[in-house]
């Protein structure tokens, strides 16, 4: 699918160059947090069974849920589901939001939307503004605390049970259906899958104190 999230980026890492790169990223993140006046954070040493990897249906899947977020923020409603010929990135409102920098007054989904779609980190520190800086890995740093709150808002809007397993038969059936359901979260099958994966990653990040890394 092309894009995953990892909590516990250094768990079982055997490549010295990769480990050195990630540790350098964490040093840069600590400096950015200090400059922003945010609480300090240090990546914990997790055991092998504490880390996890989460799929988000590739880059396109991430954009589908961001599309829902920007419409919900703009008019309080979810847009109609995409059909099989449409791409989320063709949505005019999503394109407009992507082209704009985060405002001085954080929106309800800034940490979900104003973050790289392919690299960078979310850390379990609560700060209001996404940190956009050329020194940030991926040029933006998000809060997994805020990401958790934002994805919970989306799950509520979708009518999506927060504790539903994204790998469950119920979710798989919705993803595999030839025609989308007429109502409920199943109408937005890919978006719901991605939302559940983001929820799981953000919860694990907050509970363990480890960063979410895009890989």
N, C-alpha and C positions, 0 to 999 in steps of 0.2 A: 504493500500500500504506500510505502515511501516515507512515512512520517510516524515516529513513535515518541512517547514521552517516557522518561525513566525517573524514578525516585530512588536515589541511592546510586548516583553515577559512578562512584568508585568501588561499589561492592564487586568483589571478585575481579577487579581490573588487573589484567596481567601485562598490558602493553605499557611500558615505561613512558613512552612519548605521550600517549593518551593521558596517563595519570598526571604527568607534569603539566599538560595543557589545562586539564580540568582544575587542578590546584591553582594554577595561575589565574584562571577565571574566577575562582572563589576569592582570591586576594583582591582582584579588581572589584568584585561585588562588595566586599567589605569596605573598600575605600569609597565606593559610590553611596553606600548606605550612610557612612559617616558624614559625607559631604551634604547629603540630603537631610541630616538630622534625624534619621530613622534609628531604631534600636539596632544594636550590633547583632551579628549572627555568625555562627561557625558551623560548617557542615559536620555532623556527627559521624562517628565510625559505626556503621550499621553492620549487623551480622548478615550473612548471605540470604537468610530467609526473611529479612525485614524489607529489602528493596523489591521493586517490581517494575515491570514494563507495561505500558498501556498503548494500544493502537487507537488512532483517531480517524480512521478511514482516509488516510492520506491528507494531502494539502486541501483537496476539494472538500473533504468532510469538515475540516476546521472552518473553512469559509462558509459552509452552509449554516453552521450554528451562529457564526458572527452575523450573518444576514438576518437571522431571527432577532438577534440582540439589538441591532440598530433600528429595526422596525418597531420593536417593543418599546425602545427608548423614545422613539419619535412620536408615536401616536397611541401607545398603550395596547397595541394589538399585534398578533403574529401575522405575517404575510401569508398568502396562499402558498401551499407547498410547490416546490419546483417540479416540473415534469421532466421526463427523461432526456429531453432535448436542451434543457436550460442549465446554465452554470451560475452558481451563486455570485461569482465575481462580475457577472454582467448586470447585476442589480444596480440601478442608478444610485440608490441611497447608500448602499454599501460602498460603491466606488467613491462617492462624495466624502464619506466618513474616512475612508482610507487616505484620501488626498489631503485631509485636514490634520493638523497637529492636535494632540490632546489639548483641551481648553484649560484655562486656569481653574475652572470649577469642574471637578471630576464628574463624569457622567456615570450612569448606573452600571455600565458594562465596559469601562475603560480598560481594565486589566485583561479582559478577554479579547477585546478588539484591537487595542493599540499595542500590539506585541508582535514580534516577528512570527511568521508562519512556518519557519523552518529551523530556527536556532535560538539560542538564548536560554534564560532561566526564569523560574518563579521561585522565590524564597519565602519561607514561613515567617515573614515579618509583616506587620500591618502598617502600610503607608498608603496615603490617599492617591497620590499621583504616580502613574507609571513613570519610571525613571528612563528618560530618553537621552542617551548620551553616546557619543562615538566611542567612548572607552568601555561601554557596557558590552559584554559578549552578545552578539546579535543586535547591538545598538539599542536594546531596550531591556529593562528589568522589571518584572512584575511581582506582585505579592500573591502567594498561593492562598493567603488568608482572604484576600479580596476575591480571588478567582473562585474560591469555594462559595462565597456569598453570592457572587454573580451567577454561577451555574445553578445554584439553588433557586434563584429567581426564575431562571429559564425553565427549570424542571417544573416549578409550580405553574408557570404559564402554559406549559405543554400538558399538564395533568399527568406528569411522569412520576411514578413512585421512585423516590430517591434511592431506595435500597434494592431496586431491581438489578439483578445481575446482567450486565451487558452480554454475557456469553450464554444466557439462558435460552431455552427453546422458544419462549415467548418473544424475545427480541429477535432471535434468528428467523422465526416465522414472519415477522413484520418486514425484515430486511429482504427476505426471499420472495415475498408476495409479488405476483405479476402486476397487480393493481393495488394502489395504496388504499388503506382503510378510509371509510367515510367520516370517521370521527375519532377523537382521542389522540393520544401521543403517537399511535401507529400511523397517522397521516404523515408524520414527519419522522419516518423510520431511521434515516441516516442521522438526522439531527439529534434524535433521541439517543441513539447509540453513542454518538460523540459526547453528548451531554453526560451520559452515565460514566464514560471513561474519564472525562475531565473531573467529575465529582470524585471518583475513586482516587485519582492521582492527587487532587488537592487535599482530600481527607488524609491520605497517607503522608503527604508532605507536612501537614500541620501536626499530625500525631507523632511523627518520628523526628521532626525538626530538620529533615533533609530537603534539599532543593528538588524541584522538578526541572529536568533538562530535556530539551528537544533534541532528538537524535535522528 
